Amino acid sequence: MGLVLNKDTVEVRFHGRGGQGAVTAAHILVDAAMRAGLWGTAFPFFGAERRGAPVTAYARISHSKVLTKSMIRRPDAVVVLDPAIMKYVNVFDGLKEGGVAVINSIEPPTLPIKIKLYVVDATRIALDLGLVLAGWPLVNVAMVGALSRIIGIKPNYVLEAVTNILTGRSAELNARAAERAYYEVSEVGAN
């Protein structure tokens, strides 16, 4: 598998809902990349800023210092925490041809563009581990684990990043979720 950072900079856009941890996911991804000897930056974009509203977060990972801090309009990869959001938000907007989509799903969606599609059942992983808050499965860190495999960041860096950013039992369970998703993500082909 893998994009394996075969270019100087990889730009990632996370799509989720308020309360799902898209922003935290972007920060964990960048922390893991930095532990792997890369550079990175992560930042959110908020709209309605309430639980359940669409949220976008961004991460840039590079072999050199990242100076750009603007929104990512032409990502190399998109990560979709909640597949239902695709009914309301065009998560593929601007995704580069030949780019990567990682979707929390058991069924691959029909795609409007030619990309590499990967799926992982992060919801099942979260439920198996008891990662639920206010009735919502917490899938964000599992999705980071899946994406990390695709772009070539080793799992030990992801696990270190998780325990650096999260604490206590949450860190332990999320590290397990990331590791499971790292090994359970599967490519369903290029569209």
Helices and strands as residue ranges (DSSP letters): E 9-17, H 22-35, E 39-45, E 54-62, E 77-80, G 83-87, E 100-104, E 116-120, H 122-129, E 132-133, E 136-137, H 140-151, H 155-165, H 168-184, E 186-190
